[in-house]
Amino acid sequence: MADLNESYIIDLRRALVEAICKVSAQRQEAASGYKGDTLFIGSAEVSETLVLLLSEFVEGVPDLRTPAEVRRMSDIIAKKIRLNIADIRRRRAETGARPPSSIVIRGN
């Protein structure tokens, strides 16, 4: 894989987080009129959206013609996610930082 442009990655990540927060805030206010200091972000919906977006971008890769090639790419992505989570947890343990508060809300 070619060297990645870290500055571009930082800008993209910031823009995605800002967009997620903006849409979440708009939906929260529209649904309830609640103007409190807690932003509710649907983790399941965000995750589903990011997986769909990733799939849309990866689908266009020329070397993904067969199910085996798609599986290989999926394995690479899964490994990166596992390594990123481990790195995030390690940094949080070193700094005493905590992950964002999260609760699971399910409809009846």
C-alpha positions in Angstrom: 0.0 0.0 0.0 1.2 3.5 -0.8 2.2 5.9 1.9 -0.9 7.5 3.3 -1.4 11.3 3.6 -1.8 11.7 7.4 -2.9 15.3 7.1 -5.6 14.3 4.7 -6.7 11.5 7.1 -6.9 14.0 10.0 -9.0 16.4 8.0 -11.4 13.6 6.8 -11.8 12.2 10.3 -12.5 15.7 11.7 -15.1 16.4 9.0 -16.8 13.0 9.5 -17.0 13.5 13.3 -18.4 17.1 12.8 -21.0 15.8 10.3 -22.1 13.0 12.7 -22.4 15.5 15.6 -24.2 18.1 13.4 -26.8 15.6 12.1 -27.2 14.0 15.5 -27.8 17.4 17.1 -30.3 18.4 14.5 -32.3 15.2 14.8 -32.2 15.4 18.6 -33.5 18.9 18.7 -36.2 18.3 16.0 -37.5 15.2 17.8 -37.7 16.5 21.3 -36.8 20.2 21.5 -34.3 19.2 24.1 -31.5 21.7 24.3 -29.5 20.0 27.1 -25.8 19.6 27.3 -25.7 15.9 26.2 -25.4 15.0 22.6 -27.1 11.7 21.8 -25.3 9.9 18.9 -26.7 6.6 17.7 -23.6 4.3 17.8 -25.3 1.5 15.9 -26.5 3.9 13.2 -23.1 5.6 12.9 -21.4 2.2 12.7 -23.8 1.0 10.1 -23.3 4.2 8.1 -19.5 4.0 8.2 -19.6 0.3 7.2 -21.8 1.2 4.2 -19.6 4.1 3.3 -16.5 2.0 3.5 -18.1 -0.7 1.4 -19.0 1.9 -1.2 -15.5 3.1 -1.5 -13.8 -0.3 -1.3 -16.2 -1.8 -3.9 -14.5 0.2 -6.6 -11.0 -1.2 -5.9 -10.0 -3.0 -9.1 -8.6 -6.1 -7.3 -12.0 -7.1 -5.7 -13.5 -9.2 -8.4 -14.0 -12.5 -6.6 -15.5 -13.4 -3.2 -12.1 -14.6 -2.1 -10.6 -11.1 -2.9 -13.4 -9.4 -1.0 -12.8 -11.7 2.0 -9.1 -10.9 1.9 -9.8 -7.2 1.9 -12.4 -7.7 4.7 -9.8 -9.5 6.8 -7.3 -6.7 6.3 -9.9 -4.1 7.4 -11.0 -6.2 10.4 -7.4 -6.5 11.5 -6.9 -2.8 11.3 -10.0 -2.2 13.4 -8.8 -4.7 16.1 -5.4 -3.0 16.2 -6.9 0.5 16.3 -9.1 -0.5 19.2 -6.2 -2.0 21.1 -4.1 1.2 20.5 -7.0 3.4 21.6 -7.4 1.4 24.8 -3.7 1.4 25.5 -3.6 5.2 25.1 -6.6 5.6 27.3 -5.0 3.5 30.0 -1.8 5.5 29.8 -3.5 8.9 30.0 -6.4 8.0 32.2 -8.9 9.1 29.5 -12.3 7.6 29.3 -14.3 6.6 26.3 -17.4 8.6 25.5 -20.4 7.6 27.7 -22.6 5.1 26.0 -25.9 3.4 26.7 -27.8 0.9 24.6 -31.3 1.9 23.8 -33.6 -0.6 22.1 -37.2 -0.2 21.0 -39.8 -2.5 22.5 
